Amino acid sequence: MGLFTVILVVVIVLAIVGLGWKTFSLGVINGFDRAVDVSTPLVKDLTQQATEYVQDPSLIETNIHN
């Protein structure tokens, strides 16, 4: 786990140095916005299901057994 973290930090630092801080941060922000885009049907469905489960936790047991 420690080696993976070191490699990840090195890759991120090299990306920031290579791209520049503004380009890197805008890329991360744009990527996050695309990943969390609620306009996609799959994300809408998952969000709605999660909201229903939070409101009524008994739905989880009902859907597991079906």
N, C-alpha and C positions, 0 to 999 in steps of 0.2 A: 504494500500500500504506500509506503514511503517513497519508493522509487517511482511509482506511477505519479504521485503528486509532484515530485521534482521534475519529471519529464513534462508534465502538463504545464507547470509554471514556466519552464524554459521555453516551451513552444509558444505560450502566450506572450512572454516578453519579446521573443524574436518576431512575432507577428506585429506587436506594437512598434518595435523599432523599424521593421521593414515597411509597414504601411503608414506609420505616423499615428499619433494618438487620436486625432479627430476622425480620420478615416476608419480606424479600428473601432472606436466607440460608436460611430454611426452605423457601421456594419453589424455590430452586436445588437444595437437598438432595433435596426430594421429586421434582423433575423428573429428577434424576440417578438416583434409585432406580427410578423408572418406566422410564427408558431402559435401565437395566442389569438389569432384572428378568429373571431366568433362567427364570422359570416359563413364558414364552411359547415355543411350539414352534419358531419361527424362530430365536430366540436360542440355544435348546438345540442345535438342529441345527448352527448355525454354530460354536458353541463346541466341539461334538464334532468337527466337521471340522477346525477349527484345531488341536485337541489331537492328532488323528491325524497331521496334516501335520508338527507339531513333532516327534512321535515318529519318523515315517518320511518324510523329505523326498522320497523317490522317488515317493510317491503324487501329488505335484503334477504331475510330468511324465506320469504314467500317466493322470490325469484330464484333462489338457489335450488329449491326443491322442485321447481317446475321444469 
